[in-house]
Amino acid sequence: MIKLTRDLNPDEFRQYYFLKEELKDFCRLEGLKVSGSKQDLENRIIHYLSTGEELTETRIEQHPTETISEITLDSKLGENFKCSEDKRAFFEKEIGPGFKFKVNFQKWLKANPDKTYRDAIIAYNEIQNSKEKTKIGKQFQYNQYIRDFFENNENKSLEDAIKCWNYKKSLKGHNRYEKSDLDILKKG
């Protein structure tokens, strides 16, 4: 397994998988900001490895969130929708205790500010009943790997999948599942 140090060049860095915690540890050690998403940390580190300088980030002006004193079925979702506890409670009351702010639903909420909560409930049910799998974001390579592993190996265990993942992420190159990853299971 390769160690993340300032001696890596940006191209080498991109060829390996690092956990978010490893990225944060590196940033702390080098005096870089540790906040943000995994993608933010990777961008910060790539810039640092390229230039030796800290990436100066411009702050995006935050828009105040709209506060709805009472949410009704006819209330508009509004710009910059935030998945807050009051909204979760509303959806749980209307949809049931199994309600979750899943990724596809969150995207729908943010893309439809002029829709009502009634529209959102209809959309939630359609999304839940859809056979389409949620696209897993690039930053969640582990999740994608595990999904792909089980699509190809229904008879294997999660322990097997994790062993294959740990092997795969230690290699240079991509972290997508390949049938040859199973070879590590034969080695013991």
N, C-alpha and C positions, 0 to 999 in steps of 0.2 A: 504494500500500500504506500502510495506516495504521500509525503508530508507537505503541507501547505506552508511554504516559507517565502520570504521576499526574493529568494533566488530563482523562483519559477518565472518563466516568461509567460505572457498572457495566453499564447497559443497552447502551451503545456497546461496551464490552469484550466482552459476550456475543455481539455480532453479528459478530465477526471471529474468524478462526482465527489462533492464534499457536503457533509451535513451542514445544516444552517448553524448549528452550535460551533462547528469547526470554523466556519466563516466568521462568526462573532468573536471567537477566541483570537483569530488572526487579527481582526480589526482592533480589538482591545490591545493586543501586543504591539501593534504598529501605531496606536494612537488615532485610529480612524473611528468615525461614528459607527455604532453598533445597532442603531435602530433601523426599522424598515423591513421590507419583505426580503425573502431570499434573493430575489432578482436584484433588489436595490443593493444588497451586500455584494453580490457578484459583480455588478457594474462598478461599484466603489473599488473593489479589489483589482479588477482589470485595469482601471484607470491608474491606480497606485502602482501596479506592477509595470505598467507602460511608461509612466512619467516619474515615479518616485514621489509624487505629490498627492495630497488629499484632494478628492473631487469636491469642488465647491458646488453645492446644490442650491438651486433657487427654490425658495418656498412657494408653493402654490397657495394662492389666497383661498382660505376656507370660506365657503358660503354658509351662512347660518342655517341650521336645520329648521324646517318649519315645525312648529309645535301645534299639534291638534289637541285641543282641550278634551274633546270626546270624539273618538273614532266611531263613525257609523258606516253602514254599507255604502252610502252615497258620498262619503268623504273622498276627495281626490287624493291620490298617492303623493303628488307633489314632487318638485325637483329634489335631487340629492337624497333620495329615500334612504333611510338608515334602519337597519334591522334591530330595533330597540325592544326592550322588555314590554312596553305598553302595546306595541304592535304585535309582538309574539303572543301576548295574552289575548288580544282581539282575535287573531287567527285561530288560536287554540279553542277559544269559545265557539267560533263559527264552524271550524273544520273538525275539531276533535283533538284529543290529547296526543295523537300521533303526529301532529303538525311539526314540521322542521323547515327552517330557512335553507333549503338545499340550493346549490349553485345555480341551476337553471331557473329556478323561481326568483332568486335574487337578481339575476340578469334581466328577467322579464320586468320585475318591479322597477329597476333603474331605467329601463328603456321605455317605460310607459307612464310618465309622470301625470298625464292628463286623464288616465283611467281611474276608475273608482275602486274601492276595496271590494265591492261586489264583483267587478271585472277580475280582480286579482284572485278571488276565490275560485271563479270559473277556470281561470288560467292555471291555478295550482292543481286543480283536479285533472285538467287535461295533461299537464306535465307529468303528474303522478301516474296516469294511465298510459302514458306513451311508452312504447317499447324501445325508443331510442336511448342509447346509453349516454350518460353524461361524458362530455369530453374532459379528459383530465389535463389540467394545465401543465406546461413544461416544467414548472418548478416542483411538480409532484411526481417525479420520475419513479420513485419507489412504488407509489400507488399504481401507476401504469404498468410497471414491471409485474407486480403481484397479480393484477387483473389478467394480463397477457399470459402469465405463467399458468394460471388456473384454467384459462380458456383452452390451453393445450395439454393440460395434465390434471384432469378431474380427479384422478386416483391418488394424487400426491397430497402431502400435508402442508400446512402453513410453515412448519419447521423446515421442510424441504425448500419451499419457495424462498424463505429468508436466507437459507444457506446459499442458494443459487444467486440471490441478489447480492449478498456480501461478497461472493466471489466476483460477480460481474462488475460491481462498482470499484473493485480494486484494479481492474484492467484499464488500460488506456483505450480511449474511443467511446463509442456510444454505450448507453445503458439500457438498450431495448432487449427484451427477452429473445433468446435464440435457443433452438432445440439443443445445440451443443453445450449450453449452460448446465445441462443435466449431468455432464461428465463429472462434475465436481462431486456429485452424490455417490458415484462409483468409487471415488478415492477414499471414502470413509467418512 
